[in-house]
Amino acid sequence: MSIRMLAAVSLLALGTPALSEDPTGKAGRELLFADEFDVGELDRTKWNVIGADFWVNNEQQVYLDNPGVVNLVDGISGADGGVLMLRPVYKPGIDPNKQRDADFLSGRIDSRDKFDFTYGRAEARIRMPDAEGVWPAFWLLGNGKWPDTGEIDIMEYVGEKDWIGVALHGPGYSGETPLVNKFFFPEGVDVTQWHTYAVEWTEDALLFEVDGHLTYRVTRPMVENYGKWRFDNPKHIILNFALGGAYPFKTNRIESPYNGIPQATVDRIKSGEVAMLVDWVRVYASR
């Protein structure tokens, strides 16, 4: 490994800025949206909580507006004040959709019709569980028909703790999108530690970051190899904790006891050990 590459890995592992005291360029920028999750309960002026009608990707959970799966908690190690907790719960027999008949409840929130933005920087400080087959994510979505108004996946995780994924979806590049990347953490670092996941969104590019370090860049010409650029319109924020379904299954090929979810993860969910923790979410205006 070259000296330059070793230096880059060391900087990421230590969380030290490279070349600049403000590598993210946030200094002096307008803060458009922030939730520090310190007020004791979810701020419903900023967030919607998704209910049981929503279902995609053969996921194995029922979303529910319930403090058992969407809650604010204090006293979490490494967090600055309160955190948002999204967690799955094993509750067979509750799902009202018999076609789905999921055995798990979980949480999903979004800012649709309450906050959206076009261009800028979106970031969140998140800690993930070590649990194969889970599918938590932090992402941005256009307000119209999918995928025509675009999707920006800032961070999604399918339970292999040494990497996270990012992706773009739009017309001609949705689902099995070619605009996707995996970021592998250096040795001794993984998703079970606190990390800041971010995207810098400009008129002609999207730059994905982990802890202030660039991990993937997508430009307008790259997108236009496949379809129209759909990153010039407002998008809202989503935080969700899905289980199993398309992406985990394509990664691990586990078929039982649930699509994409092994028994070990089911057991950990039953014991209450699995949760996505979000210290804060912030959106800054463009530079």
C-alpha positions as CSV (number, residue, x, y, z in Angstrom):
1,M,0.0,0.0,0.0
2,S,1.4,3.4,-0.9
3,I,2.2,6.1,1.7
4,R,-0.6,8.3,0.3
5,M,-3.2,5.5,0.7
6,L,-1.9,4.6,4.2
7,A,-2.3,8.3,5.2
8,A,-5.9,8.4,3.8
9,V,-6.9,5.3,5.7
10,S,-5.3,6.6,8.9
11,L,-7.2,9.9,8.6
12,L,-10.5,8.1,8.2
13,A,-9.9,5.8,11.1
14,L,-9.0,8.6,13.4
15,G,-11.7,11.0,12.2
16,T,-9.1,13.7,11.5
17,P,-9.7,16.3,8.7
18,A,-7.3,16.2,5.8
19,L,-5.7,19.4,4.4
20,S,-8.4,21.6,6.0
21,E,-9.9,22.2,9.4
22,D,-13.3,22.3,7.7
23,P,-13.1,19.6,4.9
24,T,-16.9,19.6,4.6
25,G,-17.2,23.3,3.8
26,K,-20.0,23.9,6.3
27,A,-18.5,27.0,7.9
28,G,-20.7,30.0,7.2
29,R,-23.4,28.1,5.3
30,E,-27.1,28.5,6.2
31,L,-28.5,25.7,8.2
32,L,-31.8,24.8,6.4
33,F,-33.0,22.0,8.7
34,A,-31.8,20.3,11.8
35,D,-33.1,17.8,14.3
36,E,-30.9,17.0,17.3
37,F,-33.5,14.6,18.8
38,D,-33.1,16.2,22.2
39,V,-36.7,17.2,23.0
40,G,-37.9,13.9,24.4
41,E,-40.4,13.0,21.7
42,L,-40.4,13.1,17.9
43,D,-41.0,16.6,16.5
44,R,-44.1,16.1,14.3
45,T,-43.7,19.5,12.7
46,K,-40.6,18.1,11.0
47,W,-41.4,14.4,10.6
48,N,-44.2,12.0,9.4
49,V,-44.3,8.5,10.8
50,I,-45.1,5.9,8.1
51,G,-47.8,3.3,8.8
52,A,-48.8,-0.2,7.8
53,D,-50.0,0.6,4.3
54,F,-46.5,1.1,3.0
55,W,-44.8,-2.0,1.6
56,V,-42.0,-2.4,-1.0
57,N,-39.1,-4.7,-2.0
58,N,-40.5,-7.8,-0.3
59,E,-39.4,-6.3,3.0
60,Q,-40.3,-8.4,6.1
61,Q,-41.6,-5.6,8.4
62,V,-44.8,-3.7,9.1
63,Y,-44.1,0.0,9.6
64,L,-46.0,1.4,12.6
65,D,-46.4,4.7,14.4
66,N,-45.6,3.4,17.9
67,P,-43.0,4.3,20.5
68,G,-41.9,0.7,20.6
69,V,-40.3,1.1,17.1
70,V,-39.9,4.9,16.8
71,N,-38.7,6.7,19.9
72,L,-36.3,9.3,21.3
73,V,-33.9,8.0,24.0
74,D,-31.2,9.4,26.3
75,G,-28.0,8.0,27.8
76,I,-26.6,6.4,24.6
77,S,-22.8,6.1,24.8
78,G,-21.1,8.5,22.3
79,A,-24.2,10.5,21.5
80,D,-24.5,14.3,22.1
81,G,-27.8,14.4,24.0
82,G,-30.8,12.4,22.9
83,V,-31.0,10.1,19.9
84,L,-33.7,8.8,17.5
85,M,-34.1,5.1,17.9
86,L,-35.6,3.1,15.0
87,R,-35.9,-0.6,16.0
88,P,-37.5,-3.8,14.8
89,V,-39.8,-5.8,17.1
90,Y,-40.9,-9.4,16.7
91,K,-44.7,-9.4,16.8
92,P,-46.2,-12.1,14.6
93,G,-50.0,-12.0,14.0
94,I,-50.3,-8.2,14.1
95,D,-49.9,-7.4,10.4
96,P,-53.3,-6.2,8.9
97,N,-52.1,-7.0,5.4
98,K,-52.6,-10.8,5.0
99,Q,-50.9,-10.8,1.6
100,R,-47.7,-9.6,3.4
101,D,-48.3,-11.1,6.8
102,A,-45.0,-9.9,8.3
103,D,-43.8,-11.0,11.7
104,F,-41.9,-7.8,12.5
105,L,-42.8,-4.3,13.3
106,S,-40.4,-1.4,12.6
107,G,-40.1,2.4,12.1
108,R,-39.8,4.8,9.2
109,I,-40.0,8.6,9.3
110,D,-39.8,11.2,6.5
111,S,-40.1,15.0,6.1
112,R,-42.4,15.0,3.0
113,D,-44.6,18.1,2.9
114,K,-42.8,19.4,5.9
115,F,-39.3,20.0,4.6
116,D,-37.6,19.5,1.3
117,F,-34.7,21.2,-0.5
118,T,-32.9,21.3,-3.9
119,Y,-29.1,21.4,-3.7
120,G,-27.0,21.6,-0.5
121,R,-25.5,19.2,2.1
122,A,-27.5,16.6,4.0
123,E,-25.8,14.7,6.8
124,A,-26.6,12.5,9.7
125,R,-24.6,10.9,12.6
126,I,-25.7,7.3,12.9
127,R,-24.8,4.1,14.7
128,M,-25.8,0.7,13.2
129,P,-26.3,-2.7,14.7
130,D,-24.3,-5.8,13.9
131,A,-27.1,-7.9,12.5
132,E,-27.1,-9.7,9.1
133,G,-30.1,-9.0,6.9
134,V,-31.3,-5.7,8.4
135,W,-31.7,-2.9,5.9
136,P,-31.7,0.5,7.6
137,A,-31.1,3.6,5.5
138,F,-30.7,7.4,5.3
139,W,-31.8,8.9,2.0
140,L,-33.5,11.6,-0.1
141,L,-36.5,11.1,-2.3
142,G,-38.3,13.3,-4.9
143,N,-41.9,14.2,-4.2
144,G,-43.4,12.7,-7.4
145,K,-43.7,9.3,-8.9
146,W,-40.8,6.9,-8.4
147,P,-38.2,6.8,-10.0
148,D,-39.1,9.8,-12.2
149,T,-38.2,12.4,-9.6
150,G,-35.0,10.8,-8.4
151,E,-33.7,9.0,-5.3
152,I,-30.4,9.7,-3.5
153,D,-29.3,6.9,-1.1
154,I,-26.8,8.5,1.2
155,M,-26.3,5.4,3.3
156,E,-27.9,2.0,3.3
157,Y,-26.7,-1.1,5.2
158,V,-27.6,-4.7,4.8
159,G,-25.9,-6.2,7.9
160,E,-22.3,-6.8,6.8
161,K,-20.7,-4.4,9.2
162,D,-17.5,-3.6,7.3
163,W,-19.3,-1.6,4.5
164,I,-22.2,0.7,3.6
165,G,-23.7,1.4,0.2
166,V,-24.7,4.5,-1.7
167,A,-26.8,4.8,-4.8
168,L,-28.8,6.9,-7.2
169,H,-32.1,5.9,-8.8
170,G,-34.0,7.6,-11.6
171,P,-35.6,6.9,-15.0
172,G,-33.4,4.4,-16.8
173,Y,-31.2,3.7,-13.7
174,S,-33.6,2.4,-11.0
175,G,-33.7,-0.8,-9.1
176,E,-30.5,-2.6,-10.3
177,T,-28.9,0.8,-10.7
178,P,-25.4,1.1,-12.2
179,L,-24.9,4.2,-10.1
180,V,-24.0,2.4,-6.9
181,N,-20.9,2.1,-4.7
182,K,-19.8,0.2,-1.6
183,F,-17.5,1.9,0.9
184,F,-15.4,-0.5,3.0
185,F,-14.2,0.8,6.4
186,P,-10.5,0.4,7.3
187,E,-9.5,-2.3,9.7
188,G,-10.8,-1.7,13.2
189,V,-13.6,0.5,12.1
190,D,-17.2,-0.5,11.3
191,V,-20.9,0.6,11.2
192,T,-21.4,-0.2,14.9
193,Q,-19.4,2.9,15.7
194,W,-20.7,6.5,15.3
195,H,-20.2,7.9,11.8
196,T,-21.4,10.9,9.9
197,Y,-22.8,10.0,6.5
198,A,-23.4,12.9,4.0
199,V,-24.0,14.0,0.5
200,E,-23.0,17.2,-1.2
201,W,-25.6,17.9,-3.8
202,T,-24.9,20.4,-6.6
203,E,-26.4,21.2,-10.0
204,D,-24.1,18.8,-11.7
205,A,-22.8,16.3,-9.2
206,L,-23.4,14.3,-6.0
207,L,-20.5,13.7,-3.6
208,F,-20.9,11.1,-0.9
209,E,-18.9,11.2,2.3
210,V,-18.2,9.3,5.4
211,D,-16.8,11.3,8.3
212,G,-16.0,14.2,6.0
213,H,-14.0,12.1,3.5
214,L,-15.1,11.7,-0.1
215,T,-16.1,8.0,-0.9
216,Y,-18.0,8.3,-4.2
217,R,-18.7,11.0,-6.8
218,V,-21.5,10.9,-9.4
219,T,-21.6,13.6,-12.1
220,R,-24.4,14.6,-14.5
221,P,-22.6,13.0,-17.5
222,M,-22.3,9.7,-15.7
223,V,-26.1,9.7,-15.0
224,E,-26.9,10.8,-18.5
225,N,-25.3,7.6,-19.9
226,Y,-28.4,5.8,-18.6
227,G,-31.2,8.4,-18.4
228,K,-32.3,11.9,-17.5
229,W,-30.7,13.8,-14.7
230,R,-33.4,13.9,-12.0
231,F,-31.4,15.8,-9.3
232,D,-32.7,19.3,-10.1
233,N,-35.9,19.1,-8.1
234,P,-36.9,19.1,-4.4
235,K,-36.3,16.1,-2.3
236,H,-37.3,15.2,1.3
237,I,-35.5,13.2,4.0
238,I,-36.1,9.6,4.9
239,L,-34.8,7.5,7.8
240,N,-36.1,3.9,8.0
241,F,-35.3,0.5,9.4
242,A,-36.3,-2.2,6.9
243,L,-35.7,-5.9,7.4
244,G,-34.8,-8.5,4.7
245,G,-36.2,-8.2,1.2
246,A,-34.5,-7.5,-2.1
247,Y,-31.1,-6.0,-1.2
248,P,-30.2,-8.1,1.8
249,F,-31.3,-11.3,0.0
250,K,-29.2,-10.4,-3.1
251,T,-26.2,-9.9,-0.7
252,N,-26.6,-13.0,1.5
253,R,-29.0,-15.4,-0.4
254,I,-30.6,-16.4,2.9
255,E,-34.1,-17.8,2.3
256,S,-35.2,-18.8,5.8
257,P,-36.5,-18.3,8.3
258,Y,-37.2,-15.1,6.4
259,N,-36.2,-13.7,3.0
260,G,-32.8,-12.2,3.6
261,I,-32.8,-12.7,7.4
262,P,-31.0,-15.4,9.3
263,Q,-32.2,-17.0,12.5
264,A,-29.4,-15.3,14.5
265,T,-30.7,-11.9,13.6
266,V,-34.3,-12.9,14.5
267,D,-33.0,-14.0,17.9
268,R,-31.2,-10.7,18.4
269,I,-34.4,-8.8,17.5
270,K,-36.4,-10.9,19.9
271,S,-33.9,-10.0,22.7
272,G,-34.2,-6.2,21.9
273,E,-30.5,-5.8,20.8
274,V,-31.1,-4.4,17.3
275,A,-31.6,-0.7,16.6
276,M,-30.6,2.1,14.3
277,L,-29.5,5.2,16.4
278,V,-29.5,8.7,14.9
279,D,-27.7,11.4,16.9
280,W,-28.8,14.2,14.6
281,V,-29.8,15.2,11.0
282,R,-28.8,18.5,9.4
283,V,-29.2,20.1,6.0
284,Y,-27.1,23.0,4.9
285,A,-27.7,25.3,1.9
286,S,-25.3,25.2,-1.1
287,R,-21.9,26.7,-0.8
